[in-house]
């Protein structure tokens, strides 16, 4: 797992954000189908907003960050198409309004994108991605949702997150920990919403 002081400085928030009951139920095969449908639709909407955030970050970031960030944008565009294909296969409508919890998370990202400097934005993006990697990587790569588990616990995703960790370390900022912690709170609440509605 990626080692970074932003994580070690927030142990309880980290645990809450990366060990959600939603994923425990998914792994155990006890997740209600409507919870999975809700998560997929809401995560898709969040990913669309994340694309905007990453685009703004890329425009503000130092030149030596561009390769990693542009790779992330390309991967996120592919992820949106992947979500769309699965929604068609599973007959899940993605034409749904964002849940208020998802909306608050996206609003936090976009507000920061316009108001915070690039080093803080790097810490935020690292928080979004590393918490997702840790959450999915804790699950055994089997069962009916193995394709989803495999996507967000893959070696390629891990390498991307490690590169983001390096950038966050290269460009520290006094506000980085506070904003990283805020991401973990939003992640915790997003998983809770996905499970409970």
Buried (B, 14 or more C-beta within 10 A) or exposed (E): EBEBBBBEEBEEBBEBBBBBEBBBBBBEEEBEEEBBBBBBBBBBBBBBBBBEBBBBBBEBBEEEBEEBBBBBBEBBEEBBEBBEEBBEEEEBEBEEEBBEBBBBBBEBBBEBBEEBBBBBBBBBBBBBBBBBBBBBBBBEEEEEBEEBBBEBBBEEBBEBBBBBBBBBBEBBBEBBBEBBBBBBBBBBBBBBBBBEE
